[in-house]
Amino acid sequence: MSGEWTWDILVALCARPLQYTRLLETIRTQKNEIRWPGRKHLHLQDSQLNRTLRRLEQAELVRRTRESFFPYRATYELSTAARELLGASTSLVLWTEAHSDLLERTRQRRKEEGPR
């Protein structure tokens, strides 16, 4: 799961399906509301969002539904697989938050020992 915006898109779609414009707005203003490492992403460009959404569609993690009447709005939603992935990942994030002292001690020890 690589890509700068992949996780931001998945987290933004976690609560409900969103139309493209609302998805872009949500990511740009997203904060740490659901205990995910969040930050403002005002620099997310339309083209970056488009490319990442296409990749997520090809990976079958996001579904795109287009209205059949004008204006042709597209709505994006998570697949079942993406929901499972987020659930598993959220548990990992919560674990790292709960054990941040352990992780920091390990980082410091490795830094002090230097390269092997």
Secondary structure by P-SEA (a helix, b strand, c coil): cccccaaaaaaaaccccccaaaaaaaaaaccccccccccccccccaaaaaaaaaaaaaaccbbbbbbccccbbbbbbbcaaaaaaaaaaaaaaaaaaaaaaaaaaaaaaaaaaccc
